[in-house]
Amino acid sequence: MGLSLGPNRDRVLDHAAHIVSRTWAEFDVARDTQPETSKELALLLTEGLPQDPSDPIAALDIAAEALDSSLTQARPRYLAYIGSSGLEIGALGDLLAHSHDPNLALDAGSASDIERQTISWLGEFLGYHGARGFFTSGGTVSNLTALAAAREKALPRSRSSGLGSHTLALYCSAEAHYSVTRAAEILGIGGNNVRSIDIDSQRRLKPDALARAIETDRAAGIIPMAVVATAGTTLTGAVDPISEIADICGDIWLHVDGAYGLPAAATHSAGSLFVGLDRADSMSIDAHKWLFVPKACSALLVKKPELLARAFSHNEAYIPHEHGDTNAVDVTLEYSRPLRALKLWLAFKVHGAQGMRDAVEDNLAHAQLLYTLAHAAPDFGVLESIPQLSTVPLRHVPQNISTADNSRINAHNAALQLALVADGRIYISPAQIDGNTWLRPCFTNFRTTNADVQVAFDVIREVSNALASA
Ligand SMILES: Cc1ncc(COP(=O)(O)O)c(C=O)c1O
Protein backbone atom coordinates (compact mmCIF):
# COMPACT_ATOMS: atom_id res chain seq x y z
CA MET A 1 0.00 0.00 0.00
CA GLY A 2 3.03 2.28 -0.17
CA LEU A 3 2.34 5.40 1.84
CA SER A 4 -1.29 4.62 2.63
CA LEU A 5 -2.12 3.78 6.24
CA GLY A 6 -3.57 0.54 4.86
CA PRO A 7 -5.43 -1.77 7.22
CA ASN A 8 -4.53 0.48 10.18
CA ARG A 9 -6.47 3.37 8.73
CA ASP A 10 -9.66 3.23 10.79
CA ARG A 11 -7.78 2.56 14.01
CA VAL A 12 -5.49 5.56 13.38
CA LEU A 13 -8.43 7.76 12.49
CA ASP A 14 -10.30 6.74 15.64
CA HIS A 15 -7.22 7.52 17.68
CA ALA A 16 -6.84 10.94 16.01
CA ALA A 17 -10.53 11.63 16.69
CA HIS A 18 -10.00 10.69 20.32
CA ILE A 19 -7.05 13.10 20.63
CA VAL A 20 -9.05 15.91 19.03
CA SER A 21 -12.06 15.31 21.25
CA ARG A 22 -9.85 15.33 24.38
CA THR A 23 -8.16 18.52 23.18
CA TRP A 24 -11.47 20.31 22.62
CA ALA A 25 -12.69 19.28 26.07
CA GLU A 26 -9.48 20.71 27.57
CA PHE A 27 -9.92 23.96 25.63
CA ASP A 28 -13.43 24.44 27.05
CA VAL A 29 -11.96 25.65 30.32
CA ALA A 30 -8.79 27.69 30.74
CA ARG A 31 -5.87 25.98 32.45
CA ASP A 32 -3.86 27.66 35.18
CA THR A 33 -0.37 26.97 33.88
CA GLN A 34 1.48 26.69 30.64
CA PRO A 35 3.19 23.27 30.96
CA GLU A 36 6.85 22.94 30.10
CA THR A 37 8.04 20.51 27.47
CA SER A 38 9.06 17.25 29.16
CA LYS A 39 12.74 16.21 28.97
CA GLU A 40 11.79 13.10 26.98
CA LEU A 41 9.85 15.12 24.42
CA ALA A 42 12.58 17.75 24.14
CA LEU A 43 15.06 14.97 23.40
CA LEU A 44 12.75 13.36 20.84
CA LEU A 45 12.42 16.69 19.09
CA THR A 46 16.16 16.83 18.44
CA GLU A 47 16.37 13.38 16.84
CA GLY A 48 17.56 13.08 13.25
CA LEU A 49 15.57 11.95 10.20
CA PRO A 50 13.84 8.60 10.82
CA GLN A 51 14.80 6.11 8.12
CA ASP A 52 12.39 3.35 9.12
CA PRO A 53 8.61 3.31 9.57
CA SER A 54 7.10 3.59 13.02
CA ASP A 55 3.70 3.10 14.61
CA PRO A 56 1.34 5.92 13.49
CA ILE A 57 -0.52 5.85 16.81
CA ALA A 58 2.68 6.40 18.77
CA ALA A 59 3.68 9.16 16.33
CA LEU A 60 0.29 10.87 16.78
CA ASP A 61 0.72 10.69 20.55
CA ILE A 62 4.08 12.46 20.32
CA ALA A 63 2.52 15.15 18.11
CA ALA A 64 -0.36 15.56 20.57
CA GLU A 65 2.04 15.93 23.50
CA ALA A 66 4.11 18.50 21.61
CA LEU A 67 0.99 20.50 20.79
CA ASP A 68 -0.24 20.29 24.36
CA SER A 69 2.91 22.01 25.57
CA SER A 70 2.80 24.60 22.76
CA LEU A 71 1.43 28.09 23.04
CA THR A 72 -2.02 27.91 21.54
CA GLN A 73 -4.23 30.83 20.66
CA ALA A 74 -7.27 28.59 20.96
CA ARG A 75 -7.17 28.62 24.78
CA PRO A 76 -9.78 30.93 26.34
CA ARG A 77 -7.29 33.12 28.21
CA TYR A 78 -4.89 33.61 25.32
CA LEU A 79 -5.41 37.36 24.98
CA ALA A 80 -2.26 38.33 23.08
CA TYR A 81 -1.92 39.83 19.60
CA ILE A 82 -5.00 39.03 17.49
CA GLY A 83 -5.55 35.34 17.92
CA SER A 84 -7.43 32.72 15.99
CA SER A 85 -9.28 30.16 18.00
CA GLY A 86 -9.46 26.93 16.00
CA LEU A 87 -13.26 26.76 15.68
CA GLU A 88 -14.17 23.08 15.95
CA ILE A 89 -16.21 22.80 12.77
CA GLY A 90 -13.51 24.79 10.99
CA ALA A 91 -10.83 22.32 12.07
CA LEU A 92 -12.97 19.50 10.66
CA GLY A 93 -13.38 21.52 7.48
CA ASP A 94 -9.60 21.65 7.15
CA LEU A 95 -9.31 17.91 7.66
CA LEU A 96 -11.88 17.28 4.94
CA ALA A 97 -10.42 19.84 2.57
CA HIS A 98 -6.88 18.57 3.06
CA SER A 99 -8.01 14.97 2.60
CA HIS A 100 -9.45 15.78 -0.83
CA ASP A 101 -6.78 18.42 -1.48
CA PRO A 102 -8.29 20.10 -4.57
CA ASN A 103 -6.21 22.85 -6.20
CA LEU A 104 -8.28 25.99 -6.56
CA ALA A 105 -5.85 27.56 -9.00
CA LEU A 106 -8.25 26.52 -11.75
CA ASP A 107 -11.90 25.61 -11.63
CA ALA A 108 -12.16 22.61 -9.29
CA GLY A 109 -15.89 22.01 -9.73
CA SER A 110 -17.99 22.16 -6.57
CA ALA A 111 -14.99 23.18 -4.46
CA SER A 112 -14.77 26.37 -6.53
CA ASP A 113 -18.53 26.85 -6.08
CA ILE A 114 -17.96 26.63 -2.31
CA GLU A 115 -15.32 29.35 -2.54
CA ARG A 116 -17.64 31.57 -4.61
CA GLN A 117 -20.58 30.97 -2.29
CA THR A 118 -18.53 31.67 0.83
CA ILE A 119 -17.29 34.96 -0.63
CA SER A 120 -20.86 35.91 -1.41
CA TRP A 121 -22.03 34.96 2.13
CA LEU A 122 -19.17 36.99 3.57
CA GLY A 123 -20.22 40.03 1.53
CA GLU A 124 -23.81 39.63 2.71
CA PHE A 125 -22.65 39.19 6.32
CA LEU A 126 -20.64 42.41 6.18
CA GLY A 127 -23.01 44.48 4.06
CA TYR A 128 -20.66 44.59 1.05
CA HIS A 129 -23.16 43.92 -1.67
CA GLY A 130 -22.33 41.96 -4.81
CA ALA A 131 -19.00 40.87 -3.35
CA ARG A 132 -16.67 38.86 -5.51
CA GLY A 133 -13.23 37.74 -4.49
CA PHE A 134 -10.90 35.03 -3.31
CA PHE A 135 -9.38 33.44 -0.28
CA THR A 136 -5.70 34.04 0.44
CA SER A 137 -3.18 33.01 3.06
CA GLY A 138 -3.55 36.13 5.20
CA GLY A 139 -4.21 39.83 5.53
CA THR A 140 -0.69 40.59 4.32
CA VAL A 141 -1.33 38.83 1.01
CA SER A 142 -4.90 40.16 0.69
CA ASN A 143 -3.62 43.72 1.13
CA LEU A 144 -0.80 43.17 -1.35
CA THR A 145 -3.20 41.68 -3.91
CA ALA A 146 -5.61 44.61 -3.66
CA LEU A 147 -2.82 47.14 -3.90
CA ALA A 148 -1.33 45.42 -6.97
CA ALA A 149 -4.71 45.93 -8.66
CA ALA A 150 -4.80 49.53 -7.46
CA ARG A 151 -1.36 50.19 -8.94
CA GLU A 152 -2.42 48.85 -12.33
CA LYS A 153 -5.54 51.03 -12.27
CA ALA A 154 -3.62 54.15 -11.24
CA LEU A 155 -0.87 53.58 -13.81
CA PRO A 156 -2.03 51.17 -16.52
CA ARG A 157 0.64 48.72 -17.76
CA SER A 158 2.91 49.49 -14.82
CA ARG A 159 2.98 45.75 -14.11
CA SER A 160 4.94 45.28 -17.34
CA SER A 161 6.68 48.63 -17.86
CA GLY A 162 7.38 49.53 -14.26
CA LEU A 163 6.75 52.99 -12.87
CA GLY A 164 9.13 54.80 -15.25
CA SER A 165 9.46 58.42 -14.18
CA HIS A 166 6.19 58.33 -12.24
CA THR A 167 5.89 58.48 -8.51
CA LEU A 168 2.86 56.82 -6.93
CA ALA A 169 1.74 57.39 -3.37
CA LEU A 170 -0.34 55.40 -0.89
CA TYR A 171 -2.23 56.87 2.06
CA CYS A 172 -3.08 55.24 5.35
CA SER A 173 -3.36 56.10 9.02
CA ALA A 174 -0.24 56.42 11.13
CA GLU A 175 -1.39 53.23 12.85
CA ALA A 176 -2.10 51.13 9.74
CA HIS A 177 -0.63 47.61 9.71
CA TYR A 178 2.94 47.40 8.43
CA SER A 179 1.78 45.07 5.65
CA VAL A 180 0.65 48.22 3.79
CA THR A 181 4.21 49.54 3.76
CA ARG A 182 5.48 46.09 2.87
CA ALA A 183 3.10 46.02 -0.13
CA ALA A 184 4.41 49.43 -1.24
CA GLU A 185 7.95 48.09 -1.02
CA ILE A 186 7.18 44.93 -2.98
CA LEU A 187 5.16 46.77 -5.64
CA GLY A 188 7.96 49.25 -6.31
CA ILE A 189 5.96 52.19 -4.95
CA GLY A 190 8.58 52.61 -2.22
CA GLY A 191 7.98 52.61 1.50
CA ASN A 192 8.81 56.34 1.56
CA ASN A 193 5.77 56.99 -0.63
CA VAL A 194 3.39 55.65 1.97
CA ARG A 195 1.88 58.75 3.53
CA SER A 196 1.32 58.22 7.21
CA ILE A 197 -1.78 60.32 7.93
CA ASP A 198 -2.37 61.87 11.35
CA ILE A 199 -4.90 60.29 13.69
CA ASP A 200 -7.50 61.92 15.94
CA SER A 201 -8.08 61.47 19.67
CA GLN A 202 -9.80 58.14 18.94
CA ARG A 203 -6.79 57.07 16.91
CA ARG A 204 -8.73 57.19 13.61
CA LEU A 205 -7.31 58.63 10.40
CA LYS A 206 -8.11 62.36 10.06
CA PRO A 207 -9.94 62.92 6.76
CA ASP A 208 -8.86 66.58 6.46
CA ALA A 209 -5.20 65.56 6.80
CA LEU A 210 -5.78 62.91 4.13
CA ALA A 211 -7.30 65.45 1.76
CA ARG A 212 -4.34 67.80 2.29
CA ALA A 213 -1.79 65.03 1.67
CA ILE A 214 -3.48 64.04 -1.59
CA GLU A 215 -3.65 67.66 -2.72
CA THR A 216 0.03 68.25 -1.95
CA ASP A 217 1.06 65.14 -3.89
CA ARG A 218 -1.09 66.02 -6.88
CA ALA A 219 0.40 69.50 -6.96
CA ALA A 220 3.86 67.89 -7.05
CA GLY A 221 2.90 65.60 -9.95
CA ILE A 222 2.68 62.50 -7.76
CA ILE A 223 -0.10 60.03 -8.60
CA PRO A 224 -2.32 59.03 -5.64
CA MET A 225 -2.60 55.28 -6.09
CA ALA A 226 -4.78 54.13 -3.20
CA VAL A 227 -6.07 55.00 0.22
CA VAL A 228 -6.10 52.26 2.82
CA ALA A 229 -8.69 52.74 5.55
CA THR A 230 -8.05 50.49 8.51
CA ALA A 231 -11.19 48.95 9.95
CA GLY A 232 -9.76 47.88 13.25
CA THR A 233 -6.15 48.90 13.84
CA THR A 234 -3.88 46.23 15.26
CA LEU A 235 -2.75 48.48 18.09
CA THR A 236 -6.04 49.71 19.55
CA GLY A 237 -8.87 48.53 17.30
CA ALA A 238 -9.63 52.01 15.91
CA VAL A 239 -11.92 52.06 12.87
CA ASP A 240 -11.13 54.80 10.35
CA PRO A 241 -14.13 56.87 9.13
CA ILE A 242 -14.71 54.96 5.89
CA SER A 243 -17.53 57.08 4.52
CA GLU A 244 -15.65 60.37 4.93
CA ILE A 245 -12.57 58.77 3.41
CA ALA A 246 -14.64 57.51 0.45
CA ASP A 247 -15.89 61.09 -0.10
CA ILE A 248 -12.29 62.24 -0.47
CA CYS A 249 -11.16 59.33 -2.64
CA GLY A 250 -13.28 60.04 -5.71
CA ASP A 251 -11.69 57.75 -8.29
CA ILE A 252 -8.68 56.87 -6.13
CA TRP A 253 -8.82 53.19 -5.12
CA LEU A 254 -10.19 52.74 -1.62
CA HIS A 255 -9.03 49.58 0.12
CA VAL A 256 -10.33 48.70 3.57
CA ASP A 257 -7.91 46.69 5.68
CA GLY A 258 -10.36 44.88 7.91
CA ALA A 259 -8.12 41.88 8.52
CA TYR A 260 -8.85 42.15 12.21
CA GLY A 261 -11.95 44.27 12.71
CA LEU A 262 -14.28 43.74 9.78
CA PRO A 263 -16.42 40.99 11.39
CA ALA A 264 -17.71 43.66 13.77
CA ALA A 265 -19.39 45.33 10.78
CA ALA A 266 -22.00 42.56 11.06
CA THR A 267 -22.85 43.37 14.67
CA HIS A 268 -25.56 45.51 16.15
CA SER A 269 -23.30 47.26 18.66
CA ALA A 270 -20.36 48.18 16.41
CA GLY A 271 -21.88 48.03 12.92
CA SER A 272 -22.34 51.79 12.67
CA LEU A 273 -18.56 52.32 12.81
CA PHE A 274 -18.32 50.80 9.35
CA VAL A 275 -20.70 53.09 7.48
CA GLY A 276 -19.46 53.53 3.91
CA LEU A 277 -17.95 50.06 3.63
CA ASP A 278 -20.04 49.36 0.56
CA ARG A 279 -18.21 52.16 -1.27
CA ALA A 280 -14.80 50.49 -1.00
CA ASP A 281 -13.11 49.05 -4.09
CA SER A 282 -11.67 46.21 -2.07
CA MET A 283 -11.35 44.90 1.46
CA SER A 284 -9.36 42.33 3.40
CA ILE A 285 -10.85 40.22 6.16
CA ASP A 286 -9.06 37.48 8.06
CA ALA A 287 -11.58 34.80 8.99
CA HIS A 288 -8.69 33.24 10.92
CA LYS A 289 -8.80 36.15 13.29
CA TRP A 290 -12.26 37.21 14.36
CA LEU A 291 -14.38 34.65 12.55
CA PHE A 292 -12.62 32.05 14.69
CA VAL A 293 -11.64 29.49 12.03
CA PRO A 294 -8.14 27.99 11.95
CA LYS A 295 -5.30 29.68 10.07
CA ALA A 296 -4.98 30.48 7.28
CA CYS A 297 -8.21 31.91 5.94
CA SER A 298 -8.16 35.47 4.67
CA ALA A 299 -10.48 36.83 2.01
CA LEU A 300 -10.07 39.67 -0.42
CA LEU A 301 -13.45 41.06 -1.46
CA VAL A 302 -13.87 43.29 -4.50
CA LYS A 303 -16.68 44.64 -6.63
CA LYS A 304 -14.82 44.34 -9.95
CA PRO A 305 -12.74 41.16 -10.26
CA GLU A 306 -11.70 42.22 -13.76
CA LEU A 307 -9.44 44.80 -12.12
CA LEU A 308 -7.64 41.97 -10.34
CA ALA A 309 -7.31 40.16 -13.67
CA ARG A 310 -5.67 43.23 -15.18
CA ALA A 311 -2.99 43.02 -12.54
CA PHE A 312 -2.48 39.26 -12.40
CA SER A 313 -3.53 37.36 -15.51
CA HIS A 314 -0.94 35.46 -17.52
CA ASN A 315 -1.42 33.40 -20.63
CA GLU A 316 0.55 30.29 -19.80
CA ALA A 317 0.25 27.44 -22.28
CA TYR A 318 -0.91 24.99 -19.62
CA ILE A 319 -3.71 27.15 -18.26
CA PRO A 320 -7.07 26.86 -20.04
CA HIS A 321 -8.70 30.07 -21.29
CA GLU A 322 -10.82 28.60 -24.12
CA HIS A 323 -14.11 29.98 -22.90
CA GLY A 324 -12.67 33.25 -21.71
CA ASP A 325 -12.50 31.60 -18.28
CA THR A 326 -11.01 33.64 -15.52
CA ASN A 327 -9.24 31.18 -13.28
CA ALA A 328 -8.34 31.99 -9.72
CA VAL A 329 -4.72 31.89 -10.79
CA ASP A 330 -5.47 34.82 -13.14
CA VAL A 331 -6.67 37.06 -10.36
CA THR A 332 -4.59 36.12 -7.33
CA LEU A 333 -0.97 35.84 -6.30
CA GLU A 334 -0.80 32.12 -5.74
CA TYR A 335 -0.90 29.12 -8.04
CA SER A 336 -1.34 26.21 -5.63
CA ARG A 337 -4.44 27.23 -3.71
CA PRO A 338 -5.92 24.98 -1.02
CA LEU A 339 -9.65 25.03 -0.35
CA ARG A 340 -9.45 27.62 2.43
CA ALA A 341 -13.12 28.55 2.10
CA LEU A 342 -14.55 25.26 3.36
CA LYS A 343 -13.89 25.93 7.05
CA LEU A 344 -15.72 29.25 6.86
CA TRP A 345 -18.50 27.76 4.72
CA LEU A 346 -19.03 25.11 7.39
CA ALA A 347 -18.89 27.71 10.16
CA PHE A 348 -21.70 29.74 8.54
CA LYS A 349 -23.67 26.61 7.68
CA VAL A 350 -23.43 25.08 11.16
CA HIS A 351 -23.64 28.17 13.37
CA GLY A 352 -25.56 30.46 11.04
CA ALA A 353 -24.76 34.13 10.51
CA GLN A 354 -26.51 34.85 13.81
CA GLY A 355 -24.29 32.45 15.75
CA MET A 356 -21.16 34.00 14.27
CA ARG A 357 -22.46 37.53 14.91
CA ASP A 358 -23.30 36.64 18.53
CA ALA A 359 -19.79 35.32 19.14
CA VAL A 360 -18.28 38.59 17.85
CA GLU A 361 -20.77 40.52 20.03
CA ASP A 362 -19.59 38.49 23.04
CA ASN A 363 -15.99 39.54 22.41
CA LEU A 364 -17.07 43.17 22.06
CA ALA A 365 -18.79 42.83 25.44
CA HIS A 366 -15.66 41.26 26.97
CA ALA A 367 -13.68 44.31 25.91
CA GLN A 368 -16.26 46.68 27.39
CA LEU A 369 -16.27 44.68 30.63
CA LEU A 370 -12.48 44.79 31.00
CA TYR A 371 -12.40 48.49 30.13
CA THR A 372 -15.13 49.22 32.69
CA LEU A 373 -13.31 47.27 35.42
CA ALA A 374 -9.98 48.98 34.69
CA HIS A 375 -11.50 52.44 34.25
CA ALA A 376 -13.15 52.23 37.66
CA ALA A 377 -9.98 51.01 39.40
CA PRO A 378 -7.55 53.69 40.64
CA ASP A 379 -4.56 51.38 40.19
CA PHE A 380 -5.22 50.82 36.44
CA GLY A 381 -4.65 53.16 33.52
CA VAL A 382 -6.71 52.98 30.32
CA LEU A 383 -6.87 55.01 27.12
CA GLU A 384 -9.22 57.98 27.21
CA SER A 385 -11.55 56.68 24.52
CA ILE A 386 -13.53 53.53 25.14
CA PRO A 387 -12.58 50.53 22.96
CA GLN A 388 -14.19 50.66 19.54
CA LEU A 389 -13.70 46.94 19.05
CA SER A 390 -12.18 44.22 21.22
CA THR A 391 -8.71 45.54 22.08
CA VAL A 392 -8.24 47.09 25.52
CA PRO A 393 -4.80 48.58 26.17
CA LEU A 394 -4.20 49.02 29.91
CA ARG A 395 -1.43 49.61 32.45
CA HIS A 396 -1.20 48.68 36.09
CA VAL A 397 0.32 51.08 38.60
CA PRO A 398 1.04 49.42 41.97
CA GLN A 399 0.76 51.52 45.11
CA ASN A 400 4.50 51.93 45.60
CA ILE A 401 4.99 53.53 42.16
CA SER A 402 4.02 57.17 41.78
CA THR A 403 1.49 57.87 39.04
CA ALA A 404 3.78 60.75 38.01
CA ASP A 405 6.76 58.45 37.44
CA ASN A 406 6.07 57.50 33.85
CA SER A 407 9.39 55.83 33.14
CA ARG A 408 9.00 53.55 36.16
CA ILE A 409 5.43 52.72 35.12
CA ASN A 410 6.72 51.81 31.66
CA ALA A 411 9.51 49.63 33.05
CA HIS A 412 7.10 48.01 35.50
CA ASN A 413 4.53 47.14 32.81
CA ALA A 414 7.24 45.73 30.52
CA ALA A 415 8.36 43.48 33.40
CA LEU A 416 4.73 42.74 34.28
CA GLN A 417 4.00 41.37 30.81
CA LEU A 418 6.92 38.92 31.17
CA ALA A 419 5.82 38.01 34.70
CA LEU A 420 2.29 37.31 33.45
CA VAL A 421 3.57 35.00 30.74
CA ALA A 422 5.73 33.20 33.33
CA ASP A 423 2.74 32.93 35.67
CA GLY A 424 0.82 31.14 32.91
CA ARG A 425 -2.78 31.82 33.90
CA ILE A 426 -3.28 34.36 31.12
CA TYR A 427 -1.26 35.11 28.02
CA ILE A 428 -0.95 38.75 27.15
CA SER A 429 1.27 40.84 24.84
CA PRO A 430 2.81 44.29 25.33
CA ALA A 431 2.40 47.31 23.04
CA GLN A 432 4.03 50.70 22.67
CA ILE A 433 1.46 53.46 22.48
CA ASP A 434 2.67 57.08 22.18
CA GLY A 435 6.05 56.00 23.54
CA ASN A 436 4.62 54.23 26.59
CA THR A 437 4.46 50.55 27.43
CA TRP A 438 1.00 49.05 27.76
CA LEU A 439 -0.49 45.60 28.15
CA ARG A 440 -2.73 44.90 25.20
CA PRO A 441 -5.42 42.27 25.79
CA CYS A 442 -7.46 41.49 22.69
CA PHE A 443 -10.63 39.38 22.61
CA THR A 444 -11.20 37.33 19.45
CA ASN A 445 -11.86 33.91 20.94
CA PHE A 446 -15.27 32.21 21.02
CA ARG A 447 -14.20 30.26 24.13
CA THR A 448 -13.51 33.31 26.31
CA THR A 449 -16.13 34.03 28.98
CA ASN A 450 -16.93 36.95 31.28
CA ALA A 451 -15.38 34.89 34.09
CA ASP A 452 -12.12 34.73 32.10
CA VAL A 453 -12.20 38.52 31.76
CA GLN A 454 -12.56 38.90 35.52
CA VAL A 455 -9.72 36.40 36.07
CA ALA A 456 -7.51 38.34 33.65
CA PHE A 457 -8.19 41.59 35.51
CA ASP A 458 -7.53 40.02 38.93
CA VAL A 459 -4.40 38.18 37.79
CA ILE A 460 -2.89 41.34 36.28
CA ARG A 461 -3.37 43.16 39.58
CA GLU A 462 -2.12 40.25 41.69
CA VAL A 463 1.02 39.57 39.64
CA SER A 464 1.74 43.29 39.35
CA ASN A 465 1.53 43.90 43.10
CA ALA A 466 3.69 40.83 43.79
CA LEU A 467 6.26 42.06 41.29
CA ALA A 468 6.31 45.54 42.79
CA SER A 469 6.82 44.28 46.32
CA ALA A 470 9.43 41.64 45.44
C1 LIG B 1 -5.10 45.33 10.48
C2 LIG B 1 -4.25 44.17 10.04
N1 LIG B 1 -3.94 44.04 8.74
C3 LIG B 1 -3.19 43.02 8.29
C4 LIG B 1 -2.71 42.06 9.16
C5 LIG B 1 -1.86 40.93 8.62
O1 LIG B 1 -2.60 39.76 8.60
P1 LIG B 1 -1.91 38.32 8.44
O2 LIG B 1 -1.15 38.09 9.71
O3 LIG B 1 -3.05 37.39 8.27
O4 LIG B 1 -1.02 38.38 7.25
C6 LIG B 1 -3.00 42.16 10.52
C7 LIG B 1 -2.49 41.16 11.48
O5 LIG B 1 -2.64 41.26 12.67
C8 LIG B 1 -3.80 43.24 10.97
O6 LIG B 1 -4.13 43.37 12.28
The ligand as a Tripos MOL2 file, in Angstrom:
@<TRIPOS>MOLECULE
LIG
   16    16     1     0     0
SMALL
NO_CHARGES

@<TRIPOS>ATOM
      1 C1         -5.1040   45.3290   10.4840 C.3       1 LIG1
      2 C2         -4.2500   44.1710   10.0400 C.ar      1 LIG1
      3 N1         -3.9390   44.0410    8.7440 N.ar      1 LIG1
      4 C3         -3.1930   43.0160    8.2910 C.ar      1 LIG1
      5 C4         -2.7130   42.0560    9.1550 C.ar      1 LIG1
      6 C5         -1.8620   40.9330    8.6190 C.3       1 LIG1
      7 O1         -2.6020   39.7650    8.6030 O.3       1 LIG1
      8 P1         -1.9070   38.3200    8.4450 P.3       1 LIG1
      9 O2         -1.1510   38.0880    9.7100 O.co2     1 LIG1
     10 O3         -3.0540   37.3890    8.2740 O.co2     1 LIG1
     11 O4         -1.0240   38.3760    7.2490 O.co2     1 LIG1
     12 C6         -3.0040   42.1620   10.5220 C.ar      1 LIG1
     13 C7         -2.4870   41.1580   11.4790 C.2       1 LIG1
     14 O5         -2.6410   41.2610   12.6670 O.2       1 LIG1
     15 C8         -3.8020   43.2370   10.9740 C.ar      1 LIG1
     16 O6         -4.1310   43.3750   12.2750 O.3       1 LIG1
@<TRIPOS>BOND
     1     1     2 1
     2     2     3 ar
     3     2    15 ar
     4     3     4 ar
     5     4     5 ar
     6     5     6 1
     7     5    12 ar
     8     6     7 1
     9     7     8 1
    10     8     9 2
    11     8    10 1
    12     8    11 1
    13    12    13 1
    14    12    15 ar
    15    13    14 2
    16    15    16 1
@<TRIPOS>SUBSTRUCTURE
     1 LIG1         1 GROUP 0 **** ****
